[in-house]
């Protein structure tokens, strides 16, 4: 998962005071100042990359990136379990 870090806005109004301790952005996600928040959305990561107040780690590790393999969520169906059982074990070569 990609990690977004909000860098904060110190001295927001030129008064010498610290800025807010968190912000809400990108669909009301809460970003505490300086703490990483894990995000899976490609669109949110791309928006954060061009935002000067965010630092992005592992930008390529998102679920819905264009051209990425689609992951099926949930348990395997009975047909998928049967197909997995029929495949030979690569470590069992003797």
C-alpha angles and dihedrals in degrees: 000000000000117000120217120197120195107218094201134225111266118194091010097179100026092257096121093247127125117261126241120308093230143008136207115226143148099036099340097303111158114233115189112209112270096356122114118243118197115232130181100187118103092205093054092047091051091051091049092050091063095041112095093210095061133073116202127206124188094008091171094057100086130123102228104040115145110266094013121132110263113241118218111224126217133024126332117263120239090256091053091048091051091049091050091050092052094054113097117248108248091210093054096076109131 
